[in-house]
Amino acid sequence: MQNFYYSRCDIIQKPSYWKCCELGAVRDDHQYSERLLQTILDKANVIYNDLSEKRHLNLRYIRDAKKYIPEVEELINDRERLDRLSELAGIRVETYPIGVISSTITFMSNDEMDGTVAWHADGVPMTEMIPLEISENIKGGELEIYRGDYEIGLAVLQKQQDIPKDQILALPHRTGCSIFAQLMRVLHRTAPITKGRRVTLNLNVRSKQQPFVDDNHLYFLGADNPDFEWIDDYIRDVKNKQLPAYMNPPSA
């Protein structure tokens, strides 16, 4: 199965202003240590019952995964990883600074305890999705992206309760590869899983030069993290990074 690359314009079928770069979605061999990923999966399964939650968008996840699994922090800070993602994006990227949302582990299956993520657009600018487990017999679970304008897609979804198949780009996950995508203002979901299970480590990044290009609104953060423990991180980042970059853009 070949890897793939789609530009943002390929996906939404029109030019886009509010974006980090031209990347839409790419699947690429990640070369991460199998032992490291297996350790992350093993530890995630151990804490599944105590620390995973199903709050929003029919998604069960462990938020702030690096807080509970040190090996996630190791991968987040891997310089070769950030260099590879920067090359794929065509811009310099940096780790998303809001701790509770910078790293999550999602659990998806046909079990009602897990579910699969519903149609939505991301608040964070860019995400690397690294499969930790994909059942050999899995049916469903592809990343499905609406090929068109986000608001039009929402209107179609509201009217018809579904998106026509001919308007969906379905991108399968593969062990040993990650999907790196800019899904901010891009309507997408995980295709319902009717058989098997997928566990995924999601690591969020943004543009280092334009950190203010971000749709992670306060209500969206609050829906996933209602204790508001992230608010100090958020304000500090706006004050010290986003605002200075916005007010002092680099010369053309």
Secondary structure, DSSP 8 states (H G I E B T S, - for coil): ---EEEEHHHHHSS--SS-SSSEEEEEEE----HHHHHHHHHHHHHHHHHH-EEEETTEEEESSHHHH-HHHHHHHT-HHHHHHHHHHHTS-EEE-S-HHHHEEEEEEESSTTT----SB-BSSSEEEEEEEEE-TT-B---EEEESS-HHHHHHHHHHHSS--GGGEEEE---TTEEEEE--BT--EEE---SBSEEEEEEEEEEESS-TT-----HHHHHHH-TT-TTHHHHHHHIIIIIHHHHHS----
